[in-house]
């Protein structure tokens, strides 16, 4: 097997995490950052378009939009709609404004309707404000073009501003906002405190918890401060218990990572022997959790419908087969799920 050493930390698939979060909580994202726009929209009208392939007419470069939602305004005619385009950027290249304009033009050309463009920046540095406009001027100074777009630059947003936002996107994205090193344990606690008040289903709570844990992984000293914090002690017992359930699940996941390492080593030496040594036979729930963690580790946050299908599998042999296949599959589409 090639790639990173088995004991190396796995790189975060930023695009997968953000696309899954924004698709699952698209309207909540708009309510949090663009409340005026959200207030004008018919929530039930939101329809996500497939990741269509766009070709840049200038150089033939191919491009797929991160998230493209078809929406209409409240009380508008059924056929009166426009598109909201959300692009996630985990870096801040200087040429992005020009590239984003070309994305906008390609989408406009394809659909011939209004496009509302949004960029969400998740990079850690630099913290300087990123552009929100792309322009072209003639040699005589005449303004030829001004393309304006909305930006959400997480590393410039103070996390305390979102403490009382009853919104699942706030619960997740506080983990990527402007955080002083000393505040990391507190922010992780606040993300979870907010999460357990939202009354979400298990799959959506798992998505947010996985997002927070991926982007706000505490070291040993920070973990100790997290557990001993006065803010945790002040939570009512039910919420404190719910928060600690997630902490425990992360710890168990860490232990399962060691288990998965043993399974991968077993594959190199003789697949079935490695799996049998690493897996305790018996409880279906354990096998389901192992499969879900393998899928999440390989492919990032899972869609709620996929998690629900796994929960309905009643055959231990089928769960083992899928776990085996997931370790080497190139994509989720390669699995019969």
SVG drawing of the C-alpha trace seen along z (x, -y; Angstrom):
<svg xmlns="http://www.w3.org/2000/svg" viewBox="-48 -58 53 73">
<polyline fill="none" stroke="black" stroke-width="0.4" points="0.0,0.0 1.2,-3.5 0.5,-7.0 0.9,-8.3 2.3,-6.1 -0.4,-4.2 0.2,-6.1 0.2,-9.5 -2.8,-11.8 -5.2,-11.7 -5.5,-15.0 -8.8,-16.7 -10.9,-16.6 -12.0,-20.2 -14.2,-20.4 -16.1,-17.2 -16.7,-18.4 -18.0,-21.8 -20.1,-20.6 -21.8,-18.1 -22.4,-20.7 -23.7,-23.4 -25.9,-21.0 -27.5,-19.5 -28.0,-22.9 -28.2,-25.2 -31.1,-27.3 -29.7,-27.6 -26.4,-28.8 -28.3,-31.6 -30.2,-32.5 -27.0,-32.8 -25.0,-34.9 -27.5,-36.3 -30.7,-36.7 -32.2,-39.3 -31.9,-36.9 -33.2,-34.0 -36.2,-36.0 -37.2,-36.5 -37.0,-32.9 -39.5,-30.0 -37.7,-27.4 -39.7,-24.6 -38.6,-25.6 -34.9,-24.8 -33.7,-22.3 -30.0,-21.3 -28.8,-21.0 -26.4,-18.2 -22.8,-19.0 -22.9,-20.0 -19.7,-20.3 -19.0,-23.8 -16.4,-24.6 -14.5,-27.9 -14.9,-29.3 -11.6,-31.3 -9.2,-28.3 -11.4,-25.2 -10.9,-24.5 -13.5,-22.3 -15.3,-23.2 -18.0,-21.9 -19.8,-24.2 -19.5,-23.3 -23.1,-24.0 -25.8,-25.3 -29.3,-25.7 -32.4,-26.6 -34.7,-28.8 -37.7,-31.1 -39.0,-34.0 -42.0,-33.7 -45.3,-34.1 -43.4,-34.2 -44.7,-32.4 -43.7,-28.7 -41.5,-29.2 -39.8,-32.4 -36.6,-31.2 -32.9,-32.1 -29.7,-30.3 -27.6,-30.6 -24.0,-29.5 -21.8,-28.8 -18.1,-28.1 -15.9,-26.9 -12.2,-27.9 -9.8,-26.4 -7.0,-28.6 -6.8,-32.3 -5.1,-32.5 -4.7,-36.0 -6.2,-35.0 -9.5,-33.6 -11.7,-36.7 -11.0,-36.4 -11.6,-32.7 -14.8,-33.1 -16.1,-35.6 -15.5,-33.1 -17.4,-30.4 -20.3,-32.9 -20.3,-33.6 -20.3,-29.9 -23.3,-29.3 -25.1,-32.3 -24.5,-31.1 -25.8,-27.6 -29.0,-28.6 -29.7,-32.2 -31.1,-33.2 -29.9,-35.4 -27.1,-33.9 -26.4,-35.0 -22.7,-34.2 -21.2,-33.4 -17.7,-32.4 -16.9,-30.8 -13.3,-31.0 -12.0,-28.5 -8.3,-29.0 -6.4,-29.7 -4.1,-32.3 -3.6,-34.9 -6.2,-36.8 -6.3,-39.9 -9.7,-40.6 -10.3,-38.8 -11.7,-40.6 -15.4,-40.6 -15.3,-42.2 -13.6,-41.6 -13.2,-44.5 -11.8,-45.5 -11.0,-49.0 -10.1,-50.4 -6.8,-52.1 -8.5,-55.5 -9.8,-54.7 -13.3,-53.9 -14.9,-51.2 -15.8,-48.2 -16.8,-45.7 -17.5,-45.3 -18.5,-41.8 -19.6,-41.8 -20.0,-38.7 -20.7,-37.9 -17.9,-36.4 -17.9,-34.6 -14.3,-34.7 -14.3,-32.5 -10.9,-33.5 -12.0,-37.1 -15.2,-36.2 -15.1,-36.3 -16.6,-33.1 -18.2,-34.8 -20.6,-36.6 -22.3,-33.3 -22.6,-31.9 -26.4,-32.5 -27.1,-31.6 -29.6,-28.8 -28.3,-27.5 -26.5,-24.2 -24.2,-26.0 -23.0,-28.2 -22.4,-25.1 -20.1,-23.7 -18.4,-26.8 -17.4,-28.3 -14.6,-25.7 -13.1,-27.5 -13.5,-31.1 -11.0,-33.5 -9.9,-31.7 -7.2,-32.6 -5.1,-29.6 -6.2,-29.8 -9.9,-29.7 -9.7,-26.4 -11.2,-24.2 -13.9,-26.8 -14.9,-27.0 -15.1,-23.3 -17.3,-23.1 -19.5,-26.0 -19.9,-24.2 -21.2,-21.1 -23.3,-23.0 -25.1,-24.6 -25.3,-21.3 -27.2,-19.5 -29.8,-22.3 -30.8,-22.0 -33.0,-18.8 -31.5,-17.4 -31.7,-13.8 -28.7,-11.5 -27.3,-11.6 -27.2,-15.4 -25.8,-15.7 -23.1,-13.2 -22.2,-15.4 -21.7,-18.5 -19.9,-16.7 -17.5,-15.1 -16.9,-18.6 -16.1,-20.1 -13.8,-17.3 -11.9,-17.4 -11.2,-21.1 -10.8,-21.6 -8.8,-18.6 -7.5,-19.3 -4.1,-18.3 -3.8,-16.6 -3.5,-19.8 -6.4,-21.4 -8.5,-18.2 -7.8,-18.4 -8.9,-22.1 -12.0,-21.2 -13.1,-18.6 -12.3,-20.8 -13.8,-24.0 -16.3,-25.9 -18.5,-26.3 -18.9,-22.6 -19.7,-22.3 -22.4,-25.0 -24.3,-23.1 -27.5,-21.4 -26.9,-17.7 -28.7,-16.5 -26.8,-18.8 -23.5,-18.0 -24.1,-14.3 -24.9,-14.8 -21.7,-16.8 -19.6,-14.1 -21.2,-11.4 -19.7,-13.1 -16.3,-13.4 -16.5,-9.7 -17.4,-8.8 -14.4,-10.8 -12.1,-8.9 -13.6,-5.6 -13.1,-6.6 -9.5,-7.3 -9.2,-3.8 -10.9,-2.4 -8.4,-4.3 -5.8,-2.0 -8.0,0.9 -8.3,-0.2 -4.6,-0.5 -4.4,3.2 -6.9,4.1 -4.9,2.3 -1.7,4.1 -3.7,7.3 -4.7,6.7 -1.1,6.5 -0.4,9.9 -3.6,11.7 -6.8,9.7 -9.2,12.1 -6.7,12.8 -6.2,9.1 -9.9,8.4 -10.7,11.3 -7.9,10.2 -9.2,6.6 -12.9,7.2 -14.8,8.7 -17.5,11.0 -21.0,10.5 -23.0,7.4 -24.4,5.9 -24.3,2.4 -20.5,2.6 -20.1,3.8 -22.4,0.9 -20.3,-1.7 -17.1,-0.2 -18.4,-0.5 -19.7,-4.0 -16.3,-5.1 -14.4,-3.5 -16.7,-5.2 -16.3,-8.6 -12.5,-8.2 -12.2,-7.3 -14.9,-9.6 -15.7,-12.3 -19.1,-13.2 -21.8,-10.9 -25.3,-11.8 -28.0,-11.0 -29.7,-8.6 -26.5,-6.5 -26.2,-6.3 -29.8,-5.2 -29.2,-2.4 -26.3,-1.1 -28.4,-1.1 -30.9,1.2 -28.4,3.9 -29.1,7.0 -26.4,9.3 -23.0,9.4 -21.5,11.0 -22.8,8.1 -21.4,5.5 -18.0,7.2 -18.0,7.4 -18.8,3.7 -16.1,2.8 -13.6,4.8 -14.6,3.2 -14.7,-0.3 -11.0,-0.1 -9.9,0.1 -12.9,-1.5 -12.0,-4.5 -15.4,-6.2 -18.8,-5.6 -20.2,-4.8 -18.0,-1.6 -19.9,-0.2 -23.3,1.4 -25.0,-0.8"/>
</svg>
